[in-house]
Amino acid sequence: METQLGKTPYRGGFGEYYCSQACYDNAGKYGFSVMMQNQQGVCGFCQKSVSASMYGAVECGAIPYENMTLFICTSCASKAKSYLASYPKCCMCQKNL
């Protein structure tokens, strides 16, 4: 299903697009899994070290992106939203939108 702008209506918390309800749901499960495993990484925008955890202070969000985990620190959230709003693929399955 597409909007008049050619993008799907399935958008995540960082404005990222998903091609279907199934990909949107799977991305939520993916992010939850990353948080439950307390994964560590670097923000994809500023390269700051972050920890994705469900326990303690929220340092970042984690979404699937180009078959990897994209960590986004709280400082870069607005920058990520601008970038991901123009990303032409489903963040979960990489299908062109």
MDAnalysis code that builds the backbone (N, CA, C; Angstrom):
import MDAnalysis as mda
import numpy as np

u = mda.Universe.empty(291, n_residues=97, atom_resindex=np.repeat(np.arange(97), 3), trajectory=True)
u.add_TopologyAttr("name", ["N", "CA", "C"] * 97)
u.add_TopologyAttr("resid", np.arange(1, 98))
u.add_TopologyAttr("resname", ["MET", "GLU", "THR", "GLN", "LEU", "GLY", "LYS", "THR", "PRO", "TYR", "ARG", "GLY", "GLY", "PHE", "GLY", "GLU", "TYR", "TYR", "CYS", "SER", "GLN", "ALA", "CYS", "TYR", "ASP", "ASN", "ALA", "GLY", "LYS", "TYR", "GLY", "PHE", "SER", "VAL", "MET", "MET", "GLN", "ASN", "GLN", "GLN", "GLY", "VAL", "CYS", "GLY", "PHE", "CYS", "GLN", "LYS", "SER", "VAL", "SER", "ALA", "SER", "MET", "TYR", "GLY", "ALA", "VAL", "GLU", "CYS", "GLY", "ALA", "ILE", "PRO", "TYR", "GLU", "ASN", "MET", "THR", "LEU", "PHE", "ILE", "CYS", "THR", "SER", "CYS", "ALA", "SER", "LYS", "ALA", "LYS", "SER", "TYR", "LEU", "ALA", "SER", "TYR", "PRO", "LYS", "CYS", "CYS", "MET", "CYS", "GLN", "LYS", "ASN", "LEU"])
u.atoms.positions = np.array([
    [0.848, -1.176, 0.000],
    [0.000, 0.000, 0.000],
    [0.891, 1.236, 0.000],
    [0.619, 2.191, -0.875],
    [1.435, 3.386, -0.992],
    [0.600, 4.635, -0.811],
    [1.258, 5.681, -0.354],
    [0.619, 6.980, -0.254],
    [0.818, 7.728, -1.567],
    [0.291, 8.919, -1.671],
    [0.464, 9.725, -2.876],
    [1.925, 10.092, -3.091],
    [2.722, 10.104, -2.035],
    [4.140, 10.429, -2.155],
    [4.954, 9.221, -2.595],
    [4.311, 8.054, -2.694],
    [5.019, 6.864, -3.140],
    [5.653, 6.071, -2.019],
    [5.472, 6.481, -0.775],
    [6.042, 5.765, 0.370],
    [4.927, 5.035, 1.108],
    [5.282, 3.993, 1.820],
    [4.280, 3.244, 2.575],
    [3.895, 3.999, 3.837],
    [2.758, 3.686, 4.423],
    [2.352, 4.355, 5.664],
    [2.998, 3.749, 6.912],
    [3.813, 2.713, 6.752],
    [4.417, 2.058, 7.910],
    [5.727, 2.744, 8.250],
    [5.720, 3.536, 9.322],
    [6.908, 4.273, 9.723],
    [7.235, 3.961, 11.170],
    [8.525, 3.822, 11.436],
    [8.988, 3.568, 12.787],
    [9.220, 4.856, 13.565],
    [9.744, 4.714, 14.761],
    [9.961, 5.840, 15.662],
    [10.987, 6.848, 15.190],
    [11.848, 6.465, 14.282],
    [12.823, 7.399, 13.727],
    [12.415, 7.853, 12.330],
    [11.175, 7.608, 11.966],
    [10.679, 8.020, 10.665],
    [11.046, 7.076, 9.536],
    [11.661, 5.947, 9.887],
    [12.065, 4.994, 8.857],
    [10.841, 4.291, 8.277],
    [10.941, 3.932, 7.017],
    [9.829, 3.297, 6.312],
    [9.965, 1.779, 6.309],
    [8.810, 1.127, 6.315],
    [8.716, -0.326, 6.151],
    [7.681, -0.591, 5.069],
    [7.901, -1.635, 4.279],
    [7.036, -1.887, 3.125],
    [5.693, -2.512, 3.494],
    [5.606, -3.111, 4.676],
    [4.366, -3.796, 5.048],
    [4.220, -3.857, 6.562],
    [3.046, -4.249, 6.991],
    [2.808, -4.428, 8.423],
    [3.728, -5.512, 8.979],
    [3.978, -6.565, 8.194],
    [4.848, -7.651, 8.636],
    [6.273, -7.152, 8.881],
    [6.815, -6.348, 7.968],
    [8.166, -5.809, 8.158],
    [8.205, -4.848, 9.346],
    [7.160, -4.058, 9.500],
    [7.066, -3.145, 10.642],
    [7.080, -3.930, 11.958],
    [6.283, -4.987, 12.022],
    [6.231, -5.825, 13.229],
    [7.567, -6.515, 13.481],
    [8.180, -7.048, 12.411],
    [9.473, -7.722, 12.562],
    [10.562, -6.759, 13.017],
    [10.515, -5.523, 12.555],
    [11.492, -4.527, 12.988],
    [11.327, -4.221, 14.476],
    [10.094, -4.190, 14.941],
    [9.857, -3.985, 16.373],
    [10.435, -5.123, 17.197],
    [10.243, -6.339, 16.734],
    [10.802, -7.504, 17.420],
    [12.328, -7.466, 17.376],
    [12.879, -7.040, 16.249],
    [14.318, -6.932, 16.086],
    [14.891, -5.925, 17.097],
    [14.296, -4.746, 17.157],
    [14.748, -3.721, 18.098],
    [14.643, -4.184, 19.538],
    [13.553, -4.868, 19.870],
    [13.375, -5.398, 21.222],
    [14.464, -6.419, 21.540],
    [14.781, -7.273, 20.579],
    [15.829, -8.280, 20.761],
    [17.188, -7.635, 21.018],
    [17.508, -6.595, 20.247],
    [18.774, -5.875, 20.426],
    [18.843, -5.288, 21.835],
    [17.746, -4.694, 22.272],
    [17.707, -4.086, 23.597],
    [17.812, -5.138, 24.705],
    [17.165, -6.286, 24.525],
    [17.217, -7.348, 25.538],
    [18.622, -7.945, 25.657],
    [19.362, -7.935, 24.565],
    [20.712, -8.497, 24.579],
    [21.753, -7.486, 25.054],
    [21.320, -6.262, 25.351],
    [22.213, -5.212, 25.832],
    [23.391, -5.013, 24.872],
    [23.088, -4.939, 23.580],
    [24.146, -4.798, 22.583],
    [24.807, -3.430, 22.656],
    [26.068, -3.405, 22.307],
    [26.859, -2.182, 22.312],
    [27.261, -1.859, 20.880],
    [27.442, -0.603, 20.588],
    [27.866, -0.193, 19.259],
    [28.192, 1.276, 19.236],
    [28.153, 1.851, 18.048],
    [28.378, 3.287, 17.888],
    [27.213, 3.880, 17.109],
    [26.893, 5.118, 17.420],
    [25.836, 5.817, 16.700],
    [26.237, 5.916, 15.232],
    [25.319, 5.625, 14.358],
    [25.587, 5.668, 12.929],
    [25.750, 7.078, 12.378],
    [25.510, 8.091, 13.207],
    [25.610, 9.469, 12.744],
    [26.794, 10.210, 13.361],
    [27.020, 10.073, 14.671],
    [28.108, 10.821, 15.319],
    [29.257, 9.927, 15.797],
    [29.091, 8.623, 15.687],
    [30.108, 7.628, 16.076],
    [30.350, 7.553, 17.585],
    [29.459, 8.101, 18.400],
    [29.559, 8.007, 19.855],
    [29.259, 6.568, 20.281],
    [30.016, 6.039, 21.241],
    [29.754, 4.695, 21.762],
    [28.443, 4.698, 22.537],
    [27.620, 3.683, 22.279],
    [26.314, 3.587, 22.931],
    [26.036, 2.152, 23.353],
    [25.106, 2.029, 24.274],
    [24.655, 0.726, 24.734],
    [23.144, 0.679, 24.610],
    [22.642, -0.318, 23.912],
    [21.199, -0.483, 23.745],
    [20.717, -1.439, 24.826],
    [20.028, -0.908, 25.810],
    [19.590, -1.728, 26.931],
    [18.180, -1.352, 27.348],
    [17.428, -2.332, 27.789],
    [16.090, -2.070, 28.312],
    [16.161, -1.628, 29.761],
    [17.325, -1.749, 30.356],
    [17.508, -1.433, 31.768],
    [18.443, -0.242, 31.893],
    [18.136, 0.697, 32.748],
    [18.994, 1.871, 32.904],
    [18.575, 2.992, 31.977],
    [19.440, 3.976, 31.847],
    [19.147, 5.157, 31.026],
    [19.093, 4.799, 29.546],
    [18.206, 5.460, 28.836],
    [18.096, 5.245, 27.393],
    [19.187, 6.057, 26.706],
    [20.126, 5.371, 26.070],
    [21.221, 6.036, 25.357],
    [20.957, 6.121, 23.866],
    [20.199, 5.147, 23.362],
    [20.044, 5.084, 21.906],
    [18.849, 4.232, 21.528],
    [18.533, 4.289, 20.246],
    [17.574, 3.391, 19.642],
    [18.320, 2.497, 18.672],
    [17.709, 1.397, 18.302],
    [18.337, 0.465, 17.364],
    [17.296, 0.009, 16.360],
    [17.640, 0.135, 15.064],
    [16.737, -0.299, 14.006],
    [17.519, -1.127, 12.991],
    [16.819, -1.998, 12.258],
    [17.495, -2.707, 11.170],
    [17.718, -1.721, 10.028],
    [18.879, -1.817, 9.403],
    [19.213, -0.892, 8.320],
    [20.303, -1.521, 7.469],
    [20.022, -1.736, 6.204],
    [20.971, -2.344, 5.269],
    [21.582, -3.629, 5.833],
    [20.707, -4.482, 6.367],
    [21.081, -5.786, 6.919],
    [22.046, -5.704, 8.098],
    [22.059, -4.587, 8.794],
    [22.859, -4.407, 10.003],
    [21.990, -3.720, 11.049],
    [22.562, -3.492, 12.221],
    [21.874, -2.723, 13.246],
    [22.375, -1.295, 13.189],
    [21.461, -0.359, 13.039],
    [21.809, 1.056, 13.070],
    [21.451, 1.576, 14.453],
    [22.472, 1.971, 15.203],
    [22.259, 2.595, 16.502],
    [22.140, 4.097, 16.277],
    [21.209, 4.717, 16.983],
    [21.001, 6.158, 16.879],
    [20.944, 6.721, 18.294],
    [21.943, 7.548, 18.657],
    [21.968, 8.117, 20.002],
    [20.876, 9.178, 20.129],
    [20.539, 9.520, 21.348],
    [19.464, 10.486, 21.572],
    [19.796, 11.854, 20.979],
    [21.074, 12.221, 20.939],
    [21.478, 13.514, 20.372],
    [21.254, 13.583, 18.861],
    [21.317, 12.455, 18.195],
    [21.207, 12.421, 16.729],
    [19.821, 12.023, 16.232],
    [18.845, 11.907, 17.117],
    [17.514, 11.446, 16.721],
    [16.888, 12.322, 15.633],
    [16.978, 13.636, 15.762],
    [16.358, 14.502, 14.747],
    [17.105, 14.409, 13.417],
    [18.424, 14.273, 13.464],
    [19.213, 14.105, 12.237],
    [18.838, 12.793, 11.554],
    [18.643, 11.749, 12.359],
    [18.262, 10.441, 11.816],
    [16.894, 10.516, 11.152],
    [15.951, 11.205, 11.775],
    [14.611, 11.327, 11.201],
    [14.652, 12.007, 9.842],
    [15.473, 13.037, 9.708],
    [15.602, 13.725, 8.416],
    [16.183, 12.795, 7.365],
    [17.226, 12.073, 7.724],
    [17.885, 11.176, 6.787],
    [16.977, 10.011, 6.391],
    [16.371, 9.364, 7.388],
    [15.578, 8.170, 7.122],
    [14.272, 8.470, 6.390],
    [13.794, 9.692, 6.476],
    [12.570, 10.065, 5.758],
    [12.765, 10.027, 4.245],
    [14.025, 10.124, 3.802],
    [14.281, 10.077, 2.367],
    [14.932, 8.762, 1.921],
    [15.084, 7.819, 2.840],
    [15.682, 6.532, 2.496],
    [14.698, 5.750, 1.626],
    [15.101, 5.296, 0.430],
    [14.155, 4.734, -0.545],
    [13.839, 3.247, -0.392],
    [14.271, 2.615, 0.689],
    [14.046, 1.175, 0.852],
    [13.395, 0.876, 2.187],
    [12.763, -0.286, 2.253],
    [12.232, -0.794, 3.511],
    [13.438, -1.099, 4.406],
    [13.425, -0.583, 5.630],
    [14.573, -0.799, 6.522],
    [14.702, -2.257, 6.956],
    [13.634, -3.028, 6.868],
    [13.690, -4.422, 7.305],
    [14.141, -5.358, 6.183],
    [13.488, -5.292, 5.031],
    [13.770, -6.272, 3.962],
    [14.538, -5.677, 2.782],
    [14.777, -4.383, 2.788],
    [15.511, -3.689, 1.742],
    [14.775, -3.600, 0.409],
    [13.477, -3.888, 0.393],
    [12.672, -3.752, -0.826],
    [12.585, -2.273, -1.203],
    [12.747, -1.966, -2.483],
    [12.597, -0.583, -2.947],
    [11.152, -0.132, -2.740],
    [10.999, 1.081, -2.237],
    [9.665, 1.617, -2.003],
    [9.241, 2.516, -3.148],
])
